[in-house]
């Protein structure tokens, strides 16, 4: 299984290419949706990396793919500017998911 990146900047793509990961740079919502459909059509891609900024443009579609349990697995990653998530993202996520306060 391969990993594929959908990024909003060339620096993130260049870094991933150094690790042997293919990808594309897109900016508009329609472009992201088109690339996701291309990735879903490929049976050799098991993980789809997408930058947080692009994932914010289509939250419903990303959540639907995550919940479908069908490959590829979606992983949102920060870009070269860092994460867009709040500092307590992980602890808040655990609390919302299973009700345990850490």
C-alpha positions in Angstrom: 0.0 0.0 0.0 1.2 3.5 -0.9 0.8 6.9 0.8 -0.5 9.9 -1.2 -0.5 13.5 -0.2 -2.9 16.3 -1.1 -1.3 19.5 0.0 -1.9 23.3 -0.2 1.7 24.2 -0.5 4.8 23.0 -2.4 7.0 22.9 0.6 5.0 20.1 2.3 4.9 18.2 -1.0 8.7 18.6 -1.5 9.3 17.2 2.0 7.1 14.2 1.5 8.6 13.5 -1.9 12.0 13.2 -0.1 10.4 10.4 1.8 9.1 8.8 -1.4 5.5 9.9 -1.0 3.6 11.0 -4.2 1.2 13.9 -4.1 -0.3 17.0 -5.6 -0.7 20.7 -4.7 -4.2 22.1 -5.0 -6.0 25.2 -3.5 -9.7 25.2 -4.4 -12.4 23.0 -2.9 -13.3 21.5 -6.2 -9.7 20.5 -6.9 -9.5 18.8 -3.6 -12.7 16.8 -4.2 -11.4 15.8 -7.7 -8.1 14.6 -6.3 -9.9 12.6 -3.5 -12.0 10.9 -6.1 -8.9 10.0 -8.1 -7.2 8.6 -5.0 -10.4 6.6 -4.0 -10.3 5.0 -7.5 -6.8 3.8 -7.0 -6.5 0.4 -5.2 -2.8 0.8 -4.4 -3.2 3.8 -2.0 -3.9 2.9 1.6 -3.2 6.2 3.3 -4.2 9.7 2.2 -2.4 12.5 3.8 -4.2 15.9 3.6 -3.1 19.2 5.1 -5.3 20.6 7.8 -6.1 23.8 5.8 -7.5 21.7 2.9 -9.4 19.4 5.3 -11.1 22.5 6.7 -12.5 23.2 3.3 -14.5 20.0 3.2 -15.1 18.7 6.8 -18.3 16.8 5.9 -16.7 14.8 3.1 -13.5 14.1 5.2 -15.6 12.9 8.2 -17.7 10.7 5.9 -14.6 9.0 4.5 -13.2 8.5 7.9 -16.4 6.9 9.2 -16.8 4.7 6.1 -14.0 2.4 7.1 -13.0 2.1 3.4 -9.5 2.6 2.2 -7.7 5.0 2.0 -7.3 6.0 5.6 -7.4 9.8 5.9 -4.7 11.5 8.1 -4.8 15.2 8.5 -1.3 16.7 8.9 -0.1 20.2 9.7 1.8 22.1 6.9 5.1 23.9 7.3 3.5 26.6 9.3 2.5 24.2 12.1 -0.8 22.8 13.3 -4.1 24.8 13.1 -5.6 22.8 16.0 -5.8 24.1 19.5 -3.2 23.0 22.0 -5.6 20.8 23.9 -7.0 19.1 20.8 -6.0 15.5 21.7 -7.3 15.6 25.3 -10.5 17.3 24.2 -10.9 14.6 21.5 -10.6 11.8 24.0 -13.0 13.4 26.4 -15.6 13.9 23.6 -15.1 10.4 22.2 -15.2 8.3 25.3 -16.0 10.6 28.1 -12.8 10.3 30.1 -11.1 13.5 31.4 -7.3 13.4 31.3 
